[in-house]
Amino acid sequence: MKKALLLLAILAFSLAAPAGASPEQAASLKDMLTRRLSESAGSHDRLHVERVPDVAVTEKAGLYQLRIPILRLAANDGWMVEAPLVEGDATPRPDGSWQLKLRLPQGLTLYGGNGFRLGDIALARQNLTLAISGDGRSLLSADLDIGNATFKPALGAGTGSLSALRLILTPKSMKDGVWSGRVSLALDALSLKDPMGIDRLAVQRLRLDGGADGLDMRRMGDLLASGDRAHLDRIARNADLSADIAGFRQVRDDGTRSALETAKGKLTLSGLSSAKASLVLDWTHAGLSHTGARLSPDLLPARASINLTGTSLPRALLTGAKPADGWTPALAAAGSAIKLSKLTLWNPNSTILGQGDFRFGPGNASGVTGNATLSLRGVDKIITGINQSMGANGATLAIGLYALQGLGRPEPGPEGTTHQYALTITPTGQVTLNGTDATSLFRGLMAVN
């Protein structure tokens, strides 16, 4: 997004801000603009200028008026967005930077990866305000405000609408492709329909607020493009993200449907560029549903709440690079601590409630000590869901749950019988479950990880 804003804005580039606008400075600005656009057009960035447009810069009333016709931003996969006209004003600031106000009077045109025109985007309300360094290489701030946007499709495409979108970007630094700063996004009433009028994507409300320290923009781009968790390795020093979601619905091409009534949470990660990392997760949601063959309904938590903290975690735990001998030795070597303050997973057929506190270390016989409490309702349904979703890969886990069910203390309740468990792991490696030795069962379950 930052790259797109810079390319749309590439406006006022000079070695020092002028005391007052002049025709000579306007000519210099135009030359710099053209060269910057040429650099982007010749780059291999994921988002780049497709061609170098003709740029006009004129001086009027102490500022520069900008006019860029047919500005095209293209992605490497062939998708492209075209602004038939970009207009704006550039005002020099006392510190040598520039304040930019841009407009798209003719909206945008969207092209698919095959090069065909998909349709036009009309923006009833738009305001893009940027602050850029004097040399044009750093984005100091950005504020994008869009309202009542509509998508008018070409033949065979669907429709879309957006009530409001507000994006605020506040960088602190950007050097050698490493970015630090904060970003917030507010979105209301997004709707994308297919040609049959079916909602393929709908979001009533979305609020995101996040920040990063030392974010590697290239790794971030690779992560967004591929979804591969391996790109999380050394992606930043620290990062945090808060989310507030309401009214999410999606229908995929294979007919799979997903919905989420409400969700709210925050994830904080630190030490991502060091050997040991930490995380804090606080999440709750309600009204989650999903229809599809890949996940059994008995495993889907329609309601959930989780509060989890982890310290001195091996960085590989976050990047998905599983050690050959499993996680317990790696956690023990790192001296990790994991505390689950709250866990609630509920659906009509099953419930999981729990909390626990575990400390890992090489001085412990099993690599870990700690205690936990667990309450399970509908264990049979959970086992059935594991068999349906995981097949042979879940056989060992299902067998372990069968054995675990027999060790639970049954208690009747309004939604059915629950099985209660109290787990203790001692430094000597002994595991007790409701006062009964369960060391062998525990070792078997740990092997499944």
C-alpha positions, -999 to +999 in steps of 0.1 A: +000+000+000+029+024+008+044+017-026+011+024-043+007+057-024+042+068-034+036+059-070+003+078-071+019+107-053+053+108-070+050+145-071+074+170-056+110+161-058+137+187-053+169+189-033+155+217-012+120+232-009+117+266-026+109+297-008+081+304-033+068+286-064+083+297-097+081+286-134+117+275-132+111+253-102+080+239-119+101+228-148+126+212-125+098+194-106+084+181-139+118+167-148+122+150-115+087+135-117+094+121-151+126+105-140+110+090-110+082+075-130+108+062-155+126+045-127+094+028-115+085+017-151+119+001-155+119-017-121+108-052-113+088-042-082+056-061-076+037-028-081+052-005-107+043+022-133+032+004-165+043+033-187+057+068-183+029+093-187+032+129-198+035+151-167+024+187-164+035+210-136+024+246-134+030+273-108+000+292-095-007+312-063+024+300-045+020+263-051+024+237-079-005+223-097+001+188-110-016+169-138-007+133-148-029+117-175-033+079-178-013+068-148-012+030-147+000+009-118+006-027-127+013-058-107+037-086-118+007-110-121-008-088-148-035-070-128-035-033-134-054-002-121-055+029-143-062+065-133-073+083-164-063+115-147-045+124-115-046+160-104-032+176-073-015+205-055+020+204-040+029+229-013+064+232+000+068+231+038+094+249+059+113+218+067+119+211+030+092+184+027+061+187+006+024+184+014+004+169-015-033+168-021-044+145-049-076+139-068-089+113-093-117+132-111-124+104-135-121+075-110-102+043-117-104+015-143-095-020-132-079-047-155-076-084-147-045-106-150-055-115-186-055-079-196-092-076-200-110-045-186-131-056-156-148-023-150-147+012-136-145+025-100-163+057-092-154+077-060-181+100-048-159+112-020-121+112-021-093+129-003-057+118-004-032+139+016+005+130+017+036+144+032+068+135+013+105+143+020+122+169-001+139+144-023+107+124-028+122+092-015+104+090+019+067+090+027+063+109+059+026+105+063-005+096+043-043+100+048-066+084+023-104+090+028-128+074+003-166+074+005-195+060-015-173+041-040-190+019-066-177-006-091-194-006-125-186-038-143-177-045-178-196-073-195-196-105-174-182-090-142-199-085-109-207-053-090-192-037-059-197-009-034-180+006-005-195+030+020-163+044+035-126+037+037-100+056+058-063+046+056-038+065+077-001+057+074+024+073+097+060+061+090+088+068+115+116+058+092+124+041+059+159+031+050+173+004+027+139-012+024+133-014+062+102+004+074+091+015+109+058+032+117+021+027+122-009+021+100-047+022+106-076+011+084-113+017+088-137+002+063-175+002+063-201-016+042-180-034+016-200-056-009-187-075-039-213-094-059-209-118-088-229-115-121-257-135-105-261-110-077-247-133-051-225-117-024-190-131-029-176-109-002-193-086+023-179-068+053-200-046+075-172-032+096-134-036+097-110-018+119-072-025+118-045-008+137-009-020+136+027-010+139+061-024+131+097-017+140+123-027+114+098-042+089+115-057+059+093-046+030+106-072+006+099-100+030+065-085+037+057-085+000+068-121-003+046-130+026+015-113+012+021-128-023+027-164-012+013-167+024+043-188+033+051-184+070+088-189+062+089-152+051+082-143+088+118-151+096+134-118+106+106-099+089+107-073+117+121-066+152+087-060+168+051-058+155+016-055+167-019-057+152-054-050+166-085-060+147-122-054+151-145-072+126-183-074+121-206-089+095-180-108+074-194-132+047-176-149+018-185-174-009-156-190-028-155-203-063-159-239-051-191-229-032-175-229+002-192-204+025-177-186+055-192-161+079-182-143+111-206-121+131-181-103+153-144-106+162-119-086+182-084-091+192-047-080+194-015-098+186+019-085+198+052-100+186+086-090+198+122-102+192+114-114+157+149-107+145+166-124+175+170-160+185+142-158+210+108-142+204+078-133+225+041-131+218+009-119+234-025-129+219-059-118+231-088-129+208-125-134+209-151-141+182-188-151+178-209-164+150-182-182+130-195-207+104-180-225+075-193-250+050-168-271+032-152-306+031-119-296+046-131-289+082-156-309+102-183-287+119-176-305+151-141-288+152-152-253+142-155-230+172-186-209+166-176-189+197-140-186+210-119-167+235-082-170+240-056-152+261-021-165+255+014-153+263+048-168+254+083-157+262+118-168+251+102-187+222+124-202+195+118-179+164+111-210+143+079-215+163+065-184+147+079-191+112+066-226+110+101-242+106+094-273+127+125-289+142+132-325+132+130-338+168+098-319+176+090-287+195+096-298+231+134-300+229+136-267+211+114-250+237+134-265+265+167-253+249+153-218+247+140-218+282+105-209+270+074-201+291+038-204+278+008-192+298-027-199+287-048-176+308-081-185+291-093-208+264-129-212+253-139-230+221-176-237+217-200-250+192-234-267+196-218-302+197-187-297+217-169-273+241-133-270+252-124-249+283-089-246+297-060-227+312-024-237+319+011-225+328+041-243+314+079-237+317+104-255+295+140-262+304+168-287+298+169-295+335+135-311+335+132-348+327+106-343+301+117-308+291+087-292+306+069-286+340+036-270+347-001-275+353-033-271+335-071-276+339-093-287+310-130-293+305-143-312+275-178-316+263-187-338+233-154-357+232-170-382+208-179-354+184-144-340+186-129-374+178-153-378+149-143-344+136-106-353+138-112-385+118-132-367+092-108-337+088-074-354+093-080-390+083-051-413+089-029-383+100-052-378+130-054-414+141-029-411+169-045-380+183-079-396+181-067-427+200-051-404+226-084-386+231-102-419+235-078-428+263-081-392+278-119-395+278-117-425+302-095-406+326-118-376+329-141-368+358-176-367+343-200-339+354-236-334+340-245-300+327-273-282+308-256-289+274-245-325+282-218-343+301-184-327+305-152-344+314-129-325+338-091-328+340-064-315+362-029-320+348+004-317+366+039-322+351+067-325+377+104-318+371+111-355+373+089-360+343+059-376+361+025-366+347-006-369+368-041-365+355-068-362+381-044-378+405-037-408+383-003-414+367-006-406+330+031-403+320+029-428+291-002-413+277+013-378+279+045-389+261+023-404+233+004-372+229+035-351+229+049-373+201+019-362+179+030-326+179 
